[in-house]
């Protein structure tokens, strides 16, 4: 068994019993096996997965209108993996395989940018798609990915290494040390930079070589954008405001990059714990997605209280067909909403503390 496989529990209970007893898990055994997952979460998740499975295109993509591309597909793939669905032989394994194939085949072989071959070369798409590949790497049987007439242009590992190289190359062109929408952009913002940073950190966690300099520069960029009170600016200089999504992104980047000793991490965590509202706003699902992870990484007891509020809100807002509605279209809204609750399962490596 490779190091990647030892770092996480596999999807089904049968697999979990076979492997988890021999690994040093970051979570309690009951959490890994799903015994503590609230019933409401399981029911909402099942309805949401059914909706996503039915809304996937034949070629493997997910998306609605302008909200489409490998990043959107990556969000949906992670949603299936996050609840412990068996990616190889489970009822949704076909959906996962088609999604992964579409992500890999969208990659520009020269730049490494995911979406570069399909007209979706946004670094937002790249970051979320890279994260999905990292979470799938090591648990998906690649022989099944290339079964029959459906094939990938490169393996998951090769695609992930190339994606990391593309992200690092883009960062080297950026004087801020972050990322913006285009791979050649000279400016940066904390939202796009957060998506790419988490993707890079997940790739490193999967065993892919990521230069220390890239992580250090990314963290330094977030430090420059964080105020003493924990507020995180969007772009440029200054412009601090109490944006829960941005504060959550900054807090998560510090936590997953193992910089919890930094005063900026402590400041962003304090700002989040002082703002426990889940009623949202324009960026509600996006904010919930990041706040769930940031609070879990920073203070589990606080996350548990916030999670209870989130579950009640989600139960009242889920549509009859299992989807969630919002400004980003049903695919993104459903994926982000379910992923915000996925810490109740804790199967994804990026969710480990």
C-alpha positions, 0 to 999 in steps of 0.5 A: 500500500502506498503512502497516499493510501495510508493517509486516508480511509477508503470509501466503503465500510468494508474497505474501512475495516480492511485498511483503517485498523492498520493506519494512524488516522487523524480522526476518531474511528467513530468519525471515520466510520460515519457513526456520528453523522447526523441523520439529517445530514445523511438524508440531505446528502443522499438527495443531493448526490442523486440530483448531481448524478442525474444532472451530469452530462454524458461527457462527464462535466457538470455546470450551469450557464456561465458556471461551468468548467473543470473546477465546477466538475471538481466540486461535484466529484469531491462531493461524492468522495467526501461522503465515502462513496466508493469511487471504484465499485459504488453506485456513483462510481461511474459519475466519479470516473466520468468527472475525473476523465473530463477534468484530466482531458481538459488540461493543456499539456503545455501550460498544465492549466486545467481547462486550458483545452476547453476554453475554461482556463480560469485559475478558479477552475484550475484550483478547484480541479487540482483539489479534486484530482488530489483528493481522488489520487490514490483511491481511484483505480486508474485501470477502471478510469481507462476502461472500454472506449473511455480513456484519459490523456494522462494518469491522475498522478501525471495530471496532478504533477502537471497542474502543480507545475502550471500553478507554480509557473503562474505564481512566478509571474505574479509580483504579489505571490498569489493568483488572479483569474488568468494564468499570466495575470500580474495582480492577485486576489485572495479568493482565487489565491485561496482556491489555488493554495488549497489545491497545492496543499492538497497535492502536497498532502497526496505526495506530489512535490510542491516547492516550499517557495511556492507555499511560502510565497502564497502564505506571505501574500495572505499575511500581507492581506490580513489585518491585525483584527483578522479581516482579509482584504480582497485585492490591491492594498488595504480594503479590509472589511468583515467578509466571512468568506475571505476571513475563512479562506485566509484562516484555512490557508494558514491552518492547512499550510501548518502556520497555526503559530502565526498571529494572522491565523489566530486573528482570523480564527478569532474573527470567525468565532465572533461571527457565527451567523450562517444566514449568509448573503450573496456568497452564502454557499461559498462562505459556508464551504470555507467557514466549515473547514476553517472552524474545524481546523481551528476549533472543533468545539466552535465548529460543532456549534456552528455546524448545528446551525448550518444543518438546520439552515440547509434542511430548510433550504434544500429543494425537493429534487435535492438541489440547492438554489443560489446565484451560482447555479444549482450545480455549484450551489448544491456542491458547495452546500453539501461540501459544507456539511461533509466534515460530518463524514470526514473522509477527504484528506483535506478535511483531516486536522 
